[in-house]
Amino acid sequence: MKEYQLTQAEQKLAEIIWDNAPISSSLLVELCEKQLQWKKSTTYTMLKRLEGKGVFENRGSVVRALLTREGFYAAQSKQYVNRAFGGSLPRFLAAFTRNQKLSQQEIQELKRLIDQHQGE
């Protein structure tokens, strides 16, 4: 499985891209200048890093997401559970809920997810 770790700066750029994708690279430069006070060279350097990590691509001056925001965060979550809890979701949930009670709504949502994935 590919490791998806982003620096804080890469994360900020990724959020801008996900919010606007597909986006022209020139408009991305403008948005980064306004929102992050980045120069054109900084935006392109950071974009190259994200391309190298397989999250986005810049082809024909159009930046597209290779991973959706949800797909990226799902992969990061799975990596964390694998690394910290030996891949055990029950161990993760036990640790997560040890000092925090789940609401009835959260419990129902977890049950729904279990039922939904039980047949898979």
Phi and psi restraints in degrees (value plus and minus 20) as a CYANA .aco file:
   2 LYS   PHI     -91.5   -51.5
   2 LYS   PSI     118.2   158.2
   3 GLU   PHI    -101.1   -61.1
   3 GLU   PSI     107.3   147.3
   4 TYR   PHI    -134.9   -94.9
   4 TYR   PSI      69.9   109.9
   5 GLN   PHI    -140.6  -100.6
   5 GLN   PSI     109.9   149.9
   6 LEU   PHI    -139.6   -99.6
   6 LEU   PSI     124.6   164.6
   7 THR   PHI     -92.6   -52.6
   7 THR   PSI     149.3   189.3
   8 GLN   PHI     -80.9   -40.9
   8 GLN   PSI     -61.0   -21.0
   9 ALA   PHI     -86.4   -46.4
   9 ALA   PSI     -62.7   -22.7
  10 GLU   PHI     -82.2   -42.2
  10 GLU   PSI     -58.6   -18.6
  11 GLN   PHI     -81.9   -41.9
  11 GLN   PSI     -63.2   -23.2
  12 LYS   PHI     -81.8   -41.8
  12 LYS   PSI     -64.2   -24.2
  13 LEU   PHI     -85.5   -45.5
  13 LEU   PSI     -62.4   -22.4
  14 ALA   PHI     -78.6   -38.6
  14 ALA   PSI     -62.7   -22.7
  15 GLU   PHI     -83.2   -43.2
  15 GLU   PSI     -60.5   -20.5
  16 ILE   PHI     -82.9   -42.9
  16 ILE   PSI     -63.7   -23.7
  17 ILE   PHI     -85.2   -45.2
  17 ILE   PSI     -69.2   -29.2
  18 TRP   PHI     -78.0   -38.0
  18 TRP   PSI     -57.4   -17.4
  19 ASP   PHI     -88.5   -48.5
  19 ASP   PSI     -40.9    -0.9
  20 ASN   PHI    -146.0  -106.0
  20 ASN   PSI     -22.1    17.9
  21 ALA   PHI     -87.9   -47.9
  21 ALA   PSI     126.7   166.7
  22 PRO   PHI     -90.0   -50.0
  22 PRO   PSI     126.9   166.9
  23 ILE   PHI    -158.5  -118.5
  23 ILE   PSI     121.6   161.6
  24 SER   PHI     -88.8   -48.8
  24 SER   PSI     126.6   166.6
  25 SER   PHI     -83.1   -43.1
  25 SER   PSI     -51.8   -11.8
  26 SER   PHI     -88.4   -48.4
  26 SER   PSI     -60.2   -20.2
  27 LEU   PHI     -87.8   -47.8
  27 LEU   PSI     -56.2   -16.2
  28 LEU   PHI     -81.3   -41.3
  28 LEU   PSI     -62.8   -22.8
  29 VAL   PHI     -79.0   -39.0
  29 VAL   PSI     -64.0   -24.0
  30 GLU   PHI     -81.9   -41.9
  30 GLU   PSI     -65.4   -25.4
  31 LEU   PHI     -83.4   -43.4
  31 LEU   PSI     -61.0   -21.0
  32 CYS   PHI     -87.9   -47.9
  32 CYS   PSI     -53.4   -13.4
  33 GLU   PHI     -85.9   -45.9
  33 GLU   PSI     -63.6   -23.6
  34 LYS   PHI     -92.0   -52.0
  34 LYS   PSI     -67.7   -27.7
  35 GLN   PHI    -105.2   -65.2
  35 GLN   PSI     -52.3   -12.3
  36 LEU   PHI    -137.7   -97.7
  36 LEU   PSI     -25.0    15.0
  37 GLN   PHI      38.3    78.3
  37 GLN   PSI      17.9    57.9
  38 TRP   PHI    -113.2   -73.2
  38 TRP   PSI     128.8   168.8
  39 LYS   PHI    -102.8   -62.8
  39 LYS   PSI     143.2   183.2
  40 LYS   PHI     -73.7   -33.7
  40 LYS   PSI     -65.1   -25.1
  41 SER   PHI     -82.7   -42.7
  41 SER   PSI     -56.5   -16.5
  42 THR   PHI     -86.0   -46.0
  42 THR   PSI     -64.9   -24.9
  43 THR   PHI     -79.2   -39.2
  43 THR   PSI     -66.5   -26.5
  44 TYR   PHI     -87.8   -47.8
  44 TYR   PSI     -55.8   -15.8
  45 THR   PHI     -83.4   -43.4
  45 THR   PSI     -66.2   -26.2
  46 MET   PHI     -87.4   -47.4
  46 MET   PSI     -58.2   -18.2
  47 LEU   PHI     -82.6   -42.6
  47 LEU   PSI     -61.4   -21.4
  48 LYS   PHI     -79.5   -39.5
  48 LYS   PSI     -60.1   -20.1
  49 ARG   PHI     -81.5   -41.5
  49 ARG   PSI     -64.1   -24.1
  50 LEU   PHI     -87.7   -47.7
  50 LEU   PSI     -54.2   -14.2
  51 GLU   PHI     -84.7   -44.7
  51 GLU   PSI     -63.0   -23.0
  52 GLY   PHI     -82.6   -42.6
  52 GLY   PSI     -45.8    -5.8
  53 LYS   PHI    -108.9   -68.9
  53 LYS   PSI     -21.4    18.6
  54 GLY   PHI      57.5    97.5
  54 GLY   PSI       1.2    41.2
  55 VAL   PHI    -114.1   -74.1
  55 VAL   PSI     -56.8   -16.8
  56 PHE   PHI    -156.2  -116.2
  56 PHE   PSI     145.3   185.3
  57 GLU   PHI    -156.4  -116.4
  57 GLU   PSI     126.8   166.8
  58 ASN   PHI    -138.6   -98.6
  58 ASN   PSI      80.1   120.1
  59 ARG   PHI    -146.9  -106.9
  59 ARG   PSI     109.4   149.4
  60 GLY   PHI      42.1    82.1
  60 GLY   PSI      12.9    52.9
  61 SER   PHI      43.0    83.0
  61 SER   PSI       4.2    44.2
  62 VAL   PHI    -144.5  -104.5
  62 VAL   PSI     106.2   146.2
  63 VAL   PHI    -115.0   -75.0
  63 VAL   PSI     106.4   146.4
  64 ARG   PHI    -145.9  -105.9
  64 ARG   PSI     130.4   170.4
  65 ALA   PHI    -102.8   -62.8
  65 ALA   PSI     109.4   149.4
  66 LEU   PHI    -109.0   -69.0
  66 LEU   PSI     -42.5    -2.5
  67 LEU   PHI    -146.9  -106.9
  67 LEU   PSI     116.2   156.2
  68 THR   PHI     -90.7   -50.7
  68 THR   PSI     143.3   183.3
  69 ARG   PHI     -77.1   -37.1
  69 ARG   PSI     -65.5   -25.5
  70 GLU   PHI     -84.6   -44.6
  70 GLU   PSI     -61.4   -21.4
  71 GLY   PHI     -84.5   -44.5
  71 GLY   PSI     -59.2   -19.2
  72 PHE   PHI     -84.2   -44.2
  72 PHE   PSI     -69.3   -29.3
  73 TYR   PHI     -88.2   -48.2
  73 TYR   PSI     -51.4   -11.4
  74 ALA   PHI     -84.5   -44.5
  74 ALA   PSI     -63.1   -23.1
  75 ALA   PHI     -84.7   -44.7
  75 ALA   PSI     -60.7   -20.7
  76 GLN   PHI     -84.1   -44.1
  76 GLN   PSI     -61.8   -21.8
  77 SER   PHI     -83.1   -43.1
  77 SER   PSI     -63.1   -23.1
  78 LYS   PHI     -83.2   -43.2
  78 LYS   PSI     -61.9   -21.9
  79 GLN   PHI     -79.4   -39.4
  79 GLN   PSI     -63.5   -23.5
  80 TYR   PHI     -83.9   -43.9
  80 TYR   PSI     -66.7   -26.7
  81 VAL   PHI     -82.0   -42.0
  81 VAL   PSI     -61.0   -21.0
  82 ASN   PHI     -82.6   -42.6
  82 ASN   PSI     -65.9   -25.9
  83 ARG   PHI     -92.0   -52.0
  83 ARG   PSI     -66.5   -26.5
  84 ALA   PHI    -108.8   -68.8
  84 ALA   PSI     -45.9    -5.9
  85 PHE   PHI    -148.6  -108.6
  85 PHE   PSI       0.1    40.1
  86 GLY   PHI      40.6    80.6
  86 GLY   PSI       7.1    47.1
  87 GLY   PHI      60.5   100.5
  87 GLY   PSI     -14.4    25.6
  88 SER   PHI    -110.6   -70.6
  88 SER   PSI      88.1   128.1
  89 LEU   PHI     -84.9   -44.9
  89 LEU   PSI     -61.2   -21.2
  90 PRO   PHI     -79.2   -39.2
  90 PRO   PSI     -59.4   -19.4
  91 ARG   PHI     -84.9   -44.9
  91 ARG   PSI     -59.4   -19.4
  92 PHE   PHI     -82.4   -42.4
  92 PHE   PSI     -68.7   -28.7
  93 LEU   PHI     -82.8   -42.8
  93 LEU   PSI     -58.3   -18.3
  94 ALA   PHI     -82.6   -42.6
  94 ALA   PSI     -64.3   -24.3
  95 ALA   PHI     -85.7   -45.7
  95 ALA   PSI     -61.1   -21.1
  96 PHE   PHI     -84.7   -44.7
  96 PHE   PSI     -58.6   -18.6
  97 THR   PHI    -115.1   -75.1
  97 THR   PSI     -20.4    19.6
  98 ARG   PHI     -75.6   -35.6
  98 ARG   PSI     -64.6   -24.6
  99 ASN   PHI    -132.6   -92.6
  99 ASN   PSI      -6.1    33.9
 100 GLN   PHI    -163.7  -123.7
 100 GLN   PSI     103.0   143.0
 101 LYS   PHI     -96.4   -56.4
 101 LYS   PSI     121.1   161.1
 102 LEU   PHI    -103.7   -63.7
 102 LEU   PSI     122.9   162.9
 103 SER   PHI     -95.7   -55.7
 103 SER   PSI     142.9   182.9
 104 GLN   PHI     -79.9   -39.9
 104 GLN   PSI     -57.4   -17.4
 105 GLN   PHI     -84.5   -44.5
 105 GLN   PSI     -62.1   -22.1
 106 GLU   PHI     -85.3   -45.3
 106 GLU   PSI     -60.0   -20.0
 107 ILE   PHI     -83.1   -43.1
 107 ILE   PSI     -64.3   -24.3
 108 GLN   PHI     -83.2   -43.2
 108 GLN   PSI     -60.1   -20.1
 109 GLU   PHI     -85.0   -45.0
 109 GLU   PSI     -61.5   -21.5
 110 LEU   PHI     -84.0   -44.0
 110 LEU   PSI     -61.9   -21.9
 111 LYS   PHI     -81.2   -41.2
 111 LYS   PSI     -62.1   -22.1
 112 ARG   PHI     -82.5   -42.5
 112 ARG   PSI     -63.2   -23.2
 113 LEU   PHI     -83.7   -43.7
 113 LEU   PSI     -61.0   -21.0
 114 ILE   PHI     -83.5   -43.5
 114 ILE   PSI     -67.4   -27.4
 115 ASP   PHI     -81.0   -41.0
 115 ASP   PSI     -60.8   -20.8
 116 GLN   PHI     -83.2   -43.2
 116 GLN   PSI     -58.3   -18.3
 117 HIS   PHI    -115.0   -75.0
 117 HIS   PSI     -25.6    14.4
 118 GLN   PHI     -84.8   -44.8
 118 GLN   PSI     -55.3   -15.3
 119 GLY   PHI    -101.4   -61.4
 119 GLY   PSI     -28.9    11.1
